[in-house]
């Protein structure tokens, strides 16, 4: 498996240490841990980018300050797997340097061992979230 930054490697290893059913439960636990949007984004949703690859309305925004990435995302409570994926990315990426975020393998969503537990459409949504995060980081780190 490709090297991952510490927080994402830890999350991946946690998932892989469980059975398929337990992995799904862990994903649902992550859905309850998605941090609320900071007021500056909650009050200005037009600043957030829609993740078109997700069936559910998922929005995100990335800040890069002093080369440290901060990911903000929102996903509806009635879409717990999608919300769980968003939470994994927010928790696993926030605080990392921009170059480390850009080196995250595109197949990270597949590394969680959820391919039999969630639909390919949901995995595509998580890949879309990661792609959009990396695109925003690339654009903002270059500024």
Helices and strands as residue ranges (DSSP letters): H 6-16, H 20-31, H 39-42, G 45-47, E 49-50, E 59-65, E 68-74, H 80-93, H 98-102, G 108-112, H 120-141
